[in-house]
């Protein structure tokens, strides 16, 4: 597996900037995320930036859950596509972020808020400093995007960056399905 992992971040933060820039994307890598993963998991988060989503607000929508950290280059690479999706698909799509930090610097709430503003992230983001959501979903890599259909069923997991076309096709397919 070539995507940057939490273990890599914890084991070698000095090498992280070099490693992050050279990593290739991972295409349809098998995921450890259980097929019965639920949106209820993320809705239990206690700390939110940009407001907390409600079950009612997500009902009937395709939901893209993005597990990321603000200073990861691979995560930054997918943010422009997420911003585009949030503007062009706003009627049927909801995006929810989970910020699970790689480094001590990324645990600082003020820095998370500042960097989300710089990245143009306007959707709700759960702050996962204790990795409770990461562990509950069995995430292994940054970034991980989970796509849930209009009924809340996990339908697609995309691990790594440079897969905007895959994400967009999956979103479009799920949006075409009846609610």
Backbone as CSV, one residue per row, in Angstrom:
resi,resn,N_x,N_y,N_z,CA_x,CA_y,CA_z,C_x,C_y,C_z
1,UNK,0.857,-1.174,0.000,0.000,0.000,0.000,0.894,1.224,0.000
2,UNK,0.658,2.158,-0.879,1.531,3.313,-0.995,0.945,4.590,-0.440
3,UNK,-0.288,4.578,-0.017,-0.894,5.776,0.537,-0.341,6.016,1.938
4,UNK,-0.193,7.265,2.310,0.342,7.640,3.612,-0.592,7.195,4.722
5,UNK,-0.067,6.513,5.732,-0.880,5.979,6.815,-0.608,6.706,8.111
6,UNK,-1.492,6.507,9.079,-1.305,7.086,10.407,-0.007,6.582,11.022
7,UNK,0.314,5.315,10.821,1.549,4.755,11.372,2.770,5.467,10.803
8,UNK,2.728,5.756,9.492,3.831,6.511,8.899,3.959,7.883,9.539
9,UNK,2.840,8.540,9.759,2.861,9.881,10.346,3.449,9.850,11.738
10,UNK,3.047,8.874,12.520,3.526,8.793,13.892,4.976,8.339,13.946
11,UNK,5.402,7.526,12.994,6.757,6.987,13.012,7.791,7.940,12.436
12,UNK,7.381,8.827,11.555,8.390,9.653,10.902,7.891,11.006,10.485
13,UNK,7.538,11.859,11.420,6.988,13.163,11.053,8.013,14.035,10.346
14,UNK,9.293,13.797,10.555,10.298,14.593,9.858,10.347,14.266,8.373
15,UNK,10.074,13.033,8.020,10.096,12.629,6.620,8.761,12.821,5.925
16,UNK,7.716,13.094,6.689,6.369,13.184,6.125,6.265,14.149,4.949
17,UNK,6.813,15.378,5.029,6.651,16.276,3.878,7.247,15.707,2.592
18,UNK,8.378,15.002,2.696,8.972,14.408,1.503,8.145,13.244,1.005
19,UNK,7.685,12.398,1.911,6.916,11.212,1.524,5.591,11.595,0.894
20,UNK,4.954,12.611,1.402,3.632,12.978,0.915,3.647,13.454,-0.523
21,UNK,4.695,14.127,-0.922,4.696,14.695,-2.268,4.918,13.642,-3.341
22,UNK,5.472,12.480,-2.979,5.834,11.499,-3.984,4.889,10.309,-4.058
23,UNK,3.836,10.319,-3.288,2.976,9.146,-3.235,2.012,9.082,-4.411
24,UNK,1.924,7.929,-5.068,0.937,7.772,-6.138,-0.449,7.531,-5.559
25,UNK,-1.447,7.716,-6.371,-2.826,7.457,-5.958,-3.062,5.961,-5.862
26,UNK,-4.050,5.596,-5.105,-4.442,4.208,-4.974,-5.800,4.066,-5.641
27,UNK,-5.920,3.187,-6.594,-7.173,3.024,-7.326,-7.931,1.808,-6.828
28,UNK,-9.122,2.030,-6.329,-10.015,0.969,-5.878,-9.312,-0.092,-5.034
29,UNK,-8.486,0.364,-4.126,-7.805,-0.516,-3.179,-8.857,-1.132,-2.255
30,UNK,-8.716,-2.409,-1.921,-9.659,-2.990,-0.966,-9.625,-2.191,0.332
31,UNK,-10.763,-2.045,0.947,-10.880,-1.223,2.142,-11.221,-2.078,3.354
32,UNK,-10.746,-1.636,4.507,-11.077,-2.317,5.760,-12.392,-1.809,6.343
33,UNK,-12.990,-0.817,5.707,-14.229,-0.233,6.216,-15.361,-1.243,6.042
34,UNK,-16.063,-1.557,7.118,-17.134,-2.562,7.026,-18.247,-2.123,6.087
35,UNK,-18.773,-3.063,5.337,-19.855,-2.776,4.386,-21.102,-2.253,5.081
36,UNK,-21.265,-2.575,6.375,-22.441,-2.105,7.109,-22.176,-0.808,7.883
37,UNK,-21.119,-0.090,7.498,-20.817,1.196,8.140,-22.043,2.103,8.055
38,UNK,-22.215,2.921,9.076,-23.416,3.742,9.178,-23.077,5.220,9.319
39,UNK,-23.960,6.060,8.811,-23.819,7.501,9.024,-24.020,7.869,10.494
40,UNK,-24.705,7.023,11.240,-24.910,7.300,12.664,-23.578,7.476,13.391
41,UNK,-22.545,6.790,12.924,-21.229,6.888,13.564,-20.732,8.324,13.547
42,UNK,-20.706,8.946,12.384,-20.202,10.316,12.289,-21.130,11.302,12.995
43,UNK,-22.410,11.028,13.004,-23.358,11.945,13.655,-23.182,11.981,15.174
44,UNK,-22.486,11.001,15.730,-22.218,10.983,17.173,-21.044,11.869,17.578
45,UNK,-20.349,12.453,16.619,-19.210,13.319,16.946,-19.655,14.451,17.861
46,UNK,-18.793,14.808,18.785,-19.138,15.856,19.759,-18.711,17.253,19.326
47,UNK,-17.629,17.333,18.582,-17.095,18.639,18.206,-17.175,18.798,16.692
48,UNK,-17.767,19.908,16.265,-17.967,20.179,14.846,-17.480,21.569,14.492
49,UNK,-17.027,21.697,13.258,-16.712,22.995,12.657,-17.670,23.150,11.482
50,UNK,-18.189,24.327,11.272,-19.170,24.627,10.210,-20.533,24.012,10.504
51,UNK,-20.829,23.757,11.759,-22.128,23.231,12.151,-22.196,21.719,12.075
52,UNK,-23.020,21.144,12.913,-23.213,19.692,12.938,-24.384,19.310,12.048
53,UNK,-24.207,18.321,11.190,-25.337,17.867,10.379,-26.319,17.080,11.248
54,UNK,-27.542,17.060,10.843,-28.545,16.273,11.557,-28.984,15.110,10.669
55,UNK,-29.551,14.122,11.289,-30.084,12.979,10.536,-31.125,13.478,9.533
56,UNK,-31.975,14.409,9.966,-33.013,14.950,9.071,-32.402,15.672,7.871
57,UNK,-31.312,16.416,8.101,-30.675,17.154,7.002,-30.048,16.214,5.983
58,UNK,-29.631,15.031,6.424,-28.990,14.074,5.515,-29.979,13.105,4.876
59,UNK,-31.158,13.007,5.452,-32.164,12.058,4.960,-32.472,12.308,3.481
60,UNK,-32.418,11.249,2.696,-32.746,11.339,1.278,-31.628,11.878,0.408
61,UNK,-30.469,12.148,0.987,-29.341,12.674,0.213,-28.255,11.624,0.072
62,UNK,-27.499,11.751,-0.990,-26.248,11.015,-1.117,-25.278,11.741,-0.191
63,UNK,-24.532,10.987,0.608,-23.615,11.609,1.567,-22.201,11.121,1.297
64,UNK,-21.315,12.069,1.100,-19.896,11.781,0.930,-19.210,12.144,2.244
65,UNK,-18.630,11.159,2.905,-17.887,11.385,4.145,-16.405,11.345,3.786
66,UNK,-15.723,12.456,4.019,-14.312,12.606,3.682,-13.480,12.571,4.955
67,UNK,-12.636,11.546,5.108,-11.732,11.446,6.248,-10.389,12.007,5.799
68,UNK,-9.942,13.058,6.479,-8.771,13.801,6.023,-8.071,14.454,7.199
69,UNK,-6.969,15.105,6.885,-6.306,16.005,7.814,-5.805,17.199,7.013
70,UNK,-5.832,18.380,7.598,-5.658,19.597,6.806,-4.285,19.778,6.178
71,UNK,-3.246,19.185,6.725,-1.909,19.441,6.204,-1.379,18.324,5.312
72,UNK,-2.197,17.336,5.017,-1.811,16.214,4.154,-1.991,16.634,2.693
73,UNK,-0.922,16.538,1.914,-0.998,16.981,0.517,-1.994,16.138,-0.267
74,UNK,-2.059,14.835,0.022,-3.018,13.983,-0.685,-4.446,14.436,-0.391
75,UNK,-4.694,14.837,0.853,-6.023,15.330,1.239,-6.315,16.665,0.562
76,UNK,-5.309,17.523,0.522,-5.477,18.820,-0.141,-5.800,18.639,-1.625
77,UNK,-5.258,17.589,-2.223,-5.483,17.350,-3.658,-6.945,17.066,-3.990
78,UNK,-7.703,16.511,-3.055,-9.105,16.193,-3.363,-10.056,17.328,-2.990
79,UNK,-9.582,18.295,-2.208,-10.455,19.368,-1.738,-11.077,20.188,-2.868
80,UNK,-10.351,20.551,-3.924,-11.010,21.312,-5.003,-12.207,20.563,-5.602
81,UNK,-12.088,19.255,-5.776,-13.209,18.491,-6.313,-14.380,18.484,-5.335
82,UNK,-14.083,18.361,-4.048,-15.161,18.396,-3.051,-15.864,19.748,-3.064
83,UNK,-15.088,20.830,-3.209,-15.713,22.166,-3.283,-16.628,22.248,-4.506
84,UNK,-16.167,21.739,-5.644,-16.991,21.742,-6.855,-18.260,20.930,-6.647
85,UNK,-18.117,19.728,-6.097,-19.296,18.893,-5.843,-20.270,19.588,-4.902
86,UNK,-19.754,20.247,-3.878,-20.649,20.893,-2.912,-21.449,22.019,-3.551
87,UNK,-20.905,22.634,-4.595,-21.625,23.711,-5.277,-22.536,23.202,-6.399
88,UNK,-22.077,22.201,-7.132,-22.832,21.765,-8.306,-23.875,20.699,-8.004
89,UNK,-23.739,19.994,-6.916,-24.659,18.904,-6.587,-25.398,19.163,-5.273
90,UNK,-25.505,20.411,-4.895,-26.001,20.745,-3.552,-27.413,20.260,-3.250
91,UNK,-28.248,20.064,-4.270,-29.615,19.622,-4.000,-29.690,18.177,-3.522
92,UNK,-28.818,17.307,-4.031,-28.929,15.895,-3.679,-27.752,15.324,-2.918
93,UNK,-26.698,16.119,-2.743,-25.474,15.630,-2.122,-25.152,16.423,-0.865
94,UNK,-24.744,15.718,0.158,-24.217,16.361,1.370,-22.794,15.846,1.575
95,UNK,-21.904,16.746,1.909,-20.532,16.368,2.227,-20.327,16.596,3.719
96,UNK,-19.711,15.614,4.356,-19.388,15.694,5.776,-17.930,15.292,5.909
97,UNK,-17.149,16.118,6.573,-15.746,15.806,6.776,-15.497,15.222,8.160
98,UNK,-14.438,14.440,8.243,-13.920,13.966,9.527,-12.445,14.331,9.530
99,UNK,-12.074,15.258,10.408,-10.674,15.667,10.503,-9.980,14.833,11.570
100,UNK,-9.144,13.889,11.121,-8.351,13.034,12.006,-6.891,13.431,11.815
101,UNK,-6.298,14.118,12.793,-4.981,14.742,12.610,-3.818,13.767,12.533
102,UNK,-2.839,14.118,11.684,-1.608,13.334,11.566,-0.568,13.765,12.590
103,UNK,-0.464,15.054,12.816,0.618,15.606,13.630,0.051,16.362,14.831
104,UNK,0.885,16.598,15.849,0.406,17.374,17.006,-0.145,18.753,16.609
105,UNK,0.475,19.397,15.643,0.036,20.706,15.166,-1.411,20.665,14.678
106,UNK,-1.802,19.561,14.073,-3.141,19.437,13.512,-4.211,19.109,14.561
107,UNK,-3.796,18.937,15.799,-4.750,18.745,16.902,-5.306,20.074,17.407
108,UNK,-4.645,21.167,17.097,-5.026,22.480,17.603,-6.292,22.975,16.900
109,UNK,-7.361,23.152,17.667,-8.667,23.523,17.098,-8.582,24.811,16.268
110,UNK,-7.884,25.811,16.778,-7.777,27.082,16.053,-7.084,26.883,14.706
111,UNK,-6.082,26.020,14.660,-5.390,25.745,13.395,-6.310,24.997,12.425
112,UNK,-7.106,24.092,12.947,-8.044,23.366,12.078,-9.023,24.361,11.461
113,UNK,-9.597,25.219,12.276,-10.538,26.229,11.776,-9.863,27.093,10.721
114,UNK,-8.673,27.578,11.018,-7.939,28.456,10.096,-7.682,27.757,8.763
115,UNK,-7.195,26.523,8.817,-6.858,25.814,7.586,-8.092,25.396,6.788
116,UNK,-9.183,25.086,7.459,-10.409,24.785,6.713,-10.866,26.018,5.945
117,UNK,-10.740,27.189,6.563,-11.082,28.429,5.860,-10.171,28.625,4.654
118,UNK,-8.861,28.410,4.844,-7.907,28.565,3.736,-8.199,27.581,2.599
119,UNK,-8.631,26.380,2.946,-8.951,25.362,1.946,-10.318,25.560,1.301
120,UNK,-11.130,26.460,1.861,-12.472,26.685,1.323,-13.453,25.599,1.703
121,UNK,-13.209,24.930,2.824,-14.108,23.877,3.297,-15.247,24.539,4.066
122,UNK,-16.449,24.433,3.509,-17.624,25.075,4.121,-18.613,24.065,4.682
123,UNK,-18.419,22.787,4.411,-19.328,21.743,4.878,-18.967,21.357,6.312
124,UNK,-19.861,20.679,7.009,-19.605,20.274,8.391,-18.404,19.335,8.486
125,UNK,-17.574,19.580,9.491,-16.390,18.753,9.717,-16.361,18.337,11.188
126,UNK,-16.363,17.037,11.414,-16.221,16.494,12.764,-14.744,16.515,13.137
127,UNK,-14.457,16.979,14.343,-13.084,16.997,14.841,-12.854,15.670,15.567
128,UNK,-11.900,14.896,15.064,-11.663,13.527,15.536,-10.263,13.389,16.142
129,UNK,-9.924,14.285,17.078,-8.589,14.281,17.663,-8.248,12.987,18.395
130,UNK,-9.239,12.298,18.901,-8.979,11.049,19.627,-9.110,9.809,18.729
131,UNK,-9.342,10.018,17.448,-9.458,8.961,16.451,-10.620,7.999,16.725
132,UNK,-11.619,8.449,17.447,-12.781,7.596,17.726,-13.521,7.249,16.429
133,UNK,-13.718,8.224,15.551,-14.417,7.968,14.277,-13.536,7.146,13.338
134,UNK,-12.261,7.496,13.286,-11.284,6.747,12.481,-11.349,5.266,12.838
135,UNK,-11.299,4.977,14.137,-11.324,3.586,14.611,-12.684,2.939,14.369
136,UNK,-13.754,3.677,14.606,-15.097,3.121,14.424,-15.334,2.708,12.967
137,UNK,-14.835,3.516,12.044,-14.993,3.194,10.619,-13.888,2.261,10.102
138,UNK,-12.883,2.020,10.932,-11.732,1.177,10.549,-10.973,1.772,9.359
139,UNK,-10.830,3.082,9.374,-10.074,3.785,8.342,-8.593,3.468,8.553
140,UNK,-7.875,3.364,7.455,-6.436,3.090,7.536,-5.581,4.156,6.860
141,UNK,-6.163,4.962,5.978,-5.361,5.862,5.169,-6.043,7.217,4.998
142,UNK,-5.207,8.230,4.789,-5.675,9.556,4.410,-5.452,9.728,2.919
143,UNK,-6.280,10.341,2.186,-7.697,10.543,2.481,-8.501,9.286,2.163
144,UNK,-9.602,9.152,2.847,-10.579,8.105,2.557,-11.925,8.779,2.378
145,UNK,-12.603,8.443,1.280,-13.928,8.990,1.012,-14.930,7.845,0.978
146,UNK,-15.954,7.974,1.805,-17.022,6.966,1.856,-18.273,7.578,1.256
147,UNK,-18.884,6.861,0.334,-20.109,7.336,-0.316,-21.290,6.496,0.139
148,UNK,-22.278,7.171,0.719,-23.498,6.539,1.198,-24.643,6.931,0.272
149,UNK,-25.514,5.972,-0.032,-26.656,6.264,-0.899,-27.750,7.007,-0.129
150,UNK,-28.841,7.315,-0.815,-29.937,8.096,-0.221,-30.621,7.398,0.952
151,UNK,-30.339,6.106,1.113,-30.925,5.329,2.211,-29.922,5.107,3.340
152,UNK,-28.742,5.719,3.217,-27.735,5.609,4.258,-26.864,4.369,4.185
153,UNK,-26.918,3.661,3.051,-26.106,2.462,2.892,-24.763,2.829,2.249
154,UNK,-23.677,2.308,2.839,-22.355,2.525,2.257,-22.278,1.812,0.913
155,UNK,-21.931,2.581,-0.135,-21.897,2.000,-1.478,-20.513,2.020,-2.116
156,UNK,-19.653,2.925,-1.684,-18.336,3.031,-2.329,-17.355,3.635,-1.343
157,UNK,-16.132,3.108,-1.348,-15.033,3.674,-0.574,-13.909,3.962,-1.554
158,UNK,-13.400,5.177,-1.515,-12.288,5.571,-2.369,-11.151,5.994,-1.452
159,UNK,-10.004,5.339,-1.619,-8.840,5.608,-0.781,-7.765,6.254,-1.642
160,UNK,-7.223,7.356,-1.182,-6.153,8.041,-1.901,-6.673,9.223,-2.699
161,UNK,-5.728,9.924,-3.319,-6.093,11.097,-4.113,-6.031,10.767,-5.601
162,UNK,-6.219,11.780,-6.418,-6.176,11.660,-7.883,-7.249,10.726,-8.425
163,UNK,-8.369,10.656,-7.739,-9.464,9.791,-8.168,-10.779,10.558,-8.278
164,UNK,-10.668,11.823,-8.636,-11.867,12.654,-8.752,-12.881,12.064,-9.724
165,UNK,-12.422,11.515,-10.835,-13.350,10.949,-11.819,-14.122,9.775,-11.221
166,UNK,-13.457,8.954,-10.432,-14.113,7.818,-9.782,-15.154,8.304,-8.784
167,UNK,-14.778,9.280,-7.988,-15.707,9.836,-6.994,-16.900,10.478,-7.693
168,UNK,-16.627,11.283,-8.708,-17.704,11.976,-9.419,-18.662,11.001,-10.096
169,UNK,-18.127,9.947,-10.702,-18.982,8.953,-11.352,-19.857,8.245,-10.318
170,UNK,-19.278,7.927,-9.164,-20.057,7.262,-8.117,-21.145,8.190,-7.572
171,UNK,-20.819,9.473,-7.370,-21.807,10.441,-6.904,-22.934,10.546,-7.928
172,UNK,-22.592,10.708,-9.197,-23.609,10.840,-10.245,-24.506,9.605,-10.304
173,UNK,-23.900,8.429,-10.209,-24.670,7.189,-10.249,-25.657,7.138,-9.066
174,UNK,-25.178,7.468,-7.880,-26.045,7.431,-6.692,-27.131,8.494,-6.763
175,UNK,-26.831,9.644,-7.339,-27.839,10.700,-7.470,-28.934,10.317,-8.466
176,UNK,-28.606,9.489,-9.450,-29.601,9.041,-10.435,-30.545,7.988,-9.870
177,UNK,-30.142,7.327,-8.800,-31.004,6.292,-8.206,-32.193,6.934,-7.518
178,UNK,-33.330,6.260,-7.538,-34.520,6.817,-6.868,-34.322,6.872,-5.353
179,UNK,-34.989,7.841,-4.751,-34.870,7.958,-3.291,-35.848,7.083,-2.562
